[in-house]
Amino acid sequence: MFRHTPAAALALAAAVLPGTVPAAAAAAPAAAGKVVWAADTAAGPSSFAAVQCKAGNFGTVQDPAKGKVWRARQAAGEERCETLSPDLVNGQTVYVGWSSRVRIDDDQSRYVFQLKCSPSDGTANHPVEIDIADGRVRLQEWDTQHVAHPLWSAPVANDQWHSYVLKLRLGRTDGTIDFWYDGVKQTFTTGSGTYTGTTWDGTRDYLKWGSYHPSPADAVNTFTSPAIATGYDLVKGR
């Protein structure tokens, strides 16, 4: 014979037992992968592996759109103002994400991102780099003979925020590059969304953000805390 369940019993059945997770919480899966490294504005410049910049020209500022961010000022005539990530590992695949806005007060090229290798001589030097010059932002790959392969470019203006995600499989001749700009997967000049070539060389590789190339006027790269992860969702929209 069917019996009605008392209201108290229903309430007990709906309660969450100790050590269990509510259904609503369990329905929200964590992003795939893990964060390998991320800079932290709360920790200051020490959250980077190193900072190569004239004293007083690198630090944090408050941005109305992004909150607390990094500011790298390459003064006129200075060679660089850049930050370094920890070393990468040959053969690994990583996703790298950040956002930045750049102000360049001349028409000369500045590298605003580099995958840098050591030693510089006799290698690709910077197998992957993003530069800005005269109103355009460009992504290039450099091979083991230090020959540049332009992969992508787009118009850009001073003081515009843009987001970047690179998927890099690290290899001396068989590495790969995929690229998202402002959240959109980009197609390269080759007609493909994946480029195969040099993404590693030398004995030590790492990433750099800031501004590089000595030029007659100031350049300022303001950027959010970059992150290196094993999944796209962990670095997109930073």
N, C-alpha and C positions, 0 to 999 in steps of 0.2 A: 504494500500500500504506500502511495506517494505521501511524503511528509514535508511540510514547509520547514526550511532551515531558519532557526531563530536569528534575529538581527545581530545579536552579539557574536554568534558563530561566523556570520558573514564578515563582520568587522575583523575578527581574528584571522580569517583566511586571507583578507586583503593586506594585513600587516606584513612588513618585510622581516623575515627571520634573520637573526644575527648571522653575519658572515655572508649574506646574499646581497646581490646588486639589484636595485629596482629595475623593472623592465624598461622604463624610459631611458635610464642611464645606459643600460646594456645595448640599447638600439643605436647608440652613437659610437661607431667604431673609431679607434685612433687612426691617425694618418699612417700609411704604410712606411716602414723604414725607421731610421733614427737620425738624429742630428749629430754629426761628427764633430762640428765646431761652430761656434757663433760668437761674434764680438758682442760685448755688453757695455752700453753707455754708462751704466751704473758703476762699473768697475774701472772706467777710465781707459786711457791708452794702454795700460798694462794688459788689457784683454786681447791685444794683438801680440803676435810673436815678436814684432819689432815695429818701430816707427822711424822712417827716414825723412826727416823734415827739419827745417830751421826752427830753432827754439821759439815757441810762442805762436807758431803758425798752424798747429794742429790741436784740436780739442773738440768739445761738444758745444752745440748751440741748441736753442729751442726753436723749432720750426712750426708755424701755424697749421700746416697740413699733416706733418709726420710726427710731431712731438720732439723728443730729444734725439738729436742726430749728430753725426760726425761732420766736421768741417776741416778740409785740407786746403790750405792756401799756399800755392806755389808762387812766391813773389817774383817779380820781373827779374830775369837774369839767373834765378836759382835753377838748379838742375832738376829737382824733384821735390814733391811732398807726398809720400806714399806710406801706406801701412802694409804689413805682411801677415799672411795666415801661417799656421803651422805647416810643416812639410806634408806633401802628398805621397802616395805610394804607387809606384808603377804597376799597371794592370788593374787598378781599382776603377770603379765607376762612381762618380759623384754628381750631385746636383748642386749648383751654386746660385744663390739668389740674393738680390739687393735692389734698392731703388736709389736714384741719384738725380740731382739737378746741378748743372755745370754752368759757370760763367767764365768765358774766355774773352779777354779784352783786346785781342788781336786776331789775325786770320791764320795763325800758325797752329800746327798739329799738337795736340796733347794726348798722351795715353792716359785713359781714365781707369783702365783695368788691364792687368797682365797676368797670364800664367807664365811665370818666370822660371828659367832653369839656370843651374850653376854647374860648371863655369859658363860665363857668357861667351867667351871666345871658342871658336871651333864647334859650336852647337847651334841649334835653332834660336838660342838666346831667350826669346819670348814666343813659344809656339802658338799661343792664342792671345790676342790682344784686341781691345776695343779702344778706338781713338775718335777724337772729335776735331774737326778742322773746317773753318769757313762755312759753318751752317749745316754740316752733315756729320752724322755718327756712323761709324763703320766697324765691322767685325772682320778681322783677318786671321788666317793661319799662316805660320811661318814654318817651312820644312827644315830638314837637317842641314841643308846648304844655306840656310838663312835667306831663303827666297820667299817673298810674301805672296799669299793667295787670297785676294779680296773675296769674301764670301757674301757680304750683305752690307747695305747702307740705307740710310733714311734721312730726311731733313730733320733738323733739330734747331731749337732756338735757346738762347741764354735763359736760365732760371726756369726751365720747364722740368717737372718731375717725370721720370720714366722708370719703368721696372724692367729688370733683366733676370733671366734664368738661363744658365748654361748647363746642359748635360754633357759631361766629359768622361769618356772612357780613355784612360791614360795609356798611351803606347807610343813607341818611337816612330813607327811607320804605319801602324795599324790602329791608331787611336781614332776616336770618333767624336764629333761635335753635333749637338742639337741645340737650338736657340729659340727662346720665347722672349718677345719684346712687348711690353705692356699687356702681358697675358695671352698673346697670340703666337702660336708656333709659326716660325718664319721659314720660307723657302730660300735656299741659297742660290747664288749665281749659276751653280751647276745644274739647277732644276730639281734638286733633291732637298729633302728636309734634314738629311744626315750627311755630314762630310767625313770622309775617311782620310787620315793623313797623320801628321806629327802632332801629338799632344803631350809629348814627354821627350826630354833629351838631357844629356849630361848625367850627373850623379845625384842631383837634388832639385826638386821642383816644388813650387809654392805659388800662392796667389797674392796679387797686390792691387790695392785700390787707392786712388788719389789723383795726382797729376804729375806727368813726367814729360820732359823735353824742354830744355832751356829756351826761352823765348823773350822777346822784348817787353811784354806786358804781363800783368798778373793773370792767374787762372785760379778759380776756386771750385772745388768739387765738394758738394755737400751730399752726404749719402747716409742711408739707413744702415743699421748693423747687419753686415753680410753674414750669411750662414752657409755651411757645407753640410749636405745631408745625403742619405741614400735613397730618398724618394722626392718626387716633384712637389707633392702637396706640402711638404715641410718647409719649402723655401719660396713658394710662389707668393706674390703679393706683399713681399716684405718692404 
